[in-house]
């Protein structure tokens, strides 16, 4: 009787093991595939990335240009779902910031959906990177803005010799704020056109408002050897006023 009981228990454990083993194996497979897919995206291998998902899957956007140096895959309590965590490489010895956490749903070994659980992208890291590049190249300091006419979702920019271009965007509004910085010590009087007008910033700096330049309007001021030009696209705000531009310019001296 005792032996029969032991045999029954052993058989039960065997059946449970046989049921669990394929599930564990399947979970391991999709976790591995999810991590491989994200690594392929990071490498910008679009052709290879497409082989992992169905055509109607929306790939979340990574809004920060900082390199990603580590990807970790984890199982999910939900069936046919894996969790992928990616980390930014901030050039520090520490683990780094979390870039994103995605919940990836599979049908067999094909991705059918990606849900963003966490987005750690900070578009202002892109601003910092391009500003540092310009400052190092031209041995100067830049005044970035701290107030904006809309919430910032994207920032991009570039350095071209002594020119710095910064674009601040809101993807939902189609909004664009552009700031151009040029290494140039110019008298603003030489830039003044027929309808242009001078204003004074809160710290006493003169600023030239050009309502018809050529589109959109812009505000120009000089700080040391740098000339700043600020403009907001009409797609952001149909009637861009000088007050809109002055708020941005004044915020640049508050940092």
FENNOR-V197011 format. One record per residue. RES is the residue in one small letter. PHI is phi as a letter, one per 40 degrees, with the letter a starting at -180 (999 if undefined). D_LAST is the distance of its C-alpha to the last C-alpha in whole Angstrom. Layout:
# FENNOR-V197011
res->{RES RES}
phi->{PHI PHI}
d_last->{D_LAST D_LAST}
This chain:
# FENNOR-V197011
res->{x x x x x x x x x x x x x x x x x x x x x x x x x x x x x x x x x x x x x x x x x x x x x x x x x x x x x x x x x x x x x x x x x x x x x x x x x x x x x x x x x x x x x x x x x x x x x x x x x x x x x x x x x x x x x x x x x x x x x x x x x x x x x x x x x x x x x x x x x x x x x x x x x x x x x x x x x x x x x x x x x x x x x x x x x x x x x x x x x x x x x x x x x x x x x x x x x x x x x x x x x x x x x x x x x x x x x x x x x x x x x x x x x x x x x x x x x x x x x x x x x x x x x x x x x x x x x x x}
phi->{999 c c c c c c c c c c c c c c c c c c c d c c c c c c d c c c c c d c c c c c c c c c g c c c c c c c c b c c c c c c c c b c b c d c b b a b b b b c b c c c g b b b b b b b c c c g b c c d h c c c a b b b b b b b g b b c b a b b c c a b c c b d c c c c c c c c c c c c c c b f a b b b c c b b b c a c c b a b a a a b b f c b b b b b b b b c c c g c a b b b b b b c a b b c c d c c c b c b c a c b b c c c g c c b b c b c b c d a c c a b b a b b g c b b b b b a b c c c c a c b c b c c d c c c c d c c c c c c}
d_last->{83 80 80 80 77 75 76 74 71 71 71 69 66 67 67 63 62 63 62 58 58 58 55 53 54 53 49 49 50 47 44 45 45 42 40 42 41 37 37 39 36 34 36 36 40 40 44 44 42 44 47 45 45 47 46 44 42 38 36 33 30 27 24 22 24 23 27 29 31 33 35 37 40 41 44 44 46 47 49 49 45 43 39 37 34 31 29 26 26 23 24 25 28 28 29 26 24 27 26 29 32 35 38 41 44 47 51 52 50 48 45 45 42 39 37 33 33 29 26 24 22 18 18 14 16 18 14 13 17 17 14 15 19 18 16 19 21 20 19 16 12 10 8 8 8 7 10 14 17 19 18 18 21 20 18 20 20 22 22 25 25 23 21 19 19 17 19 17 21 22 26 27 26 27 23 22 18 19 16 18 17 20 20 22 22 24 25 24 27 29 27 28 31 34 32 28 26 24 21 19 15 14 13 16 16 19 19 22 23 25 27 30 28 30 29 26 25 22 19 19 17 17 14 16 19 17 18 16 18 17 20 21 24 27 28 25 26 29 28 24 24 21 20 19 17 16 14 12 11 10 7 6 6 4 0}
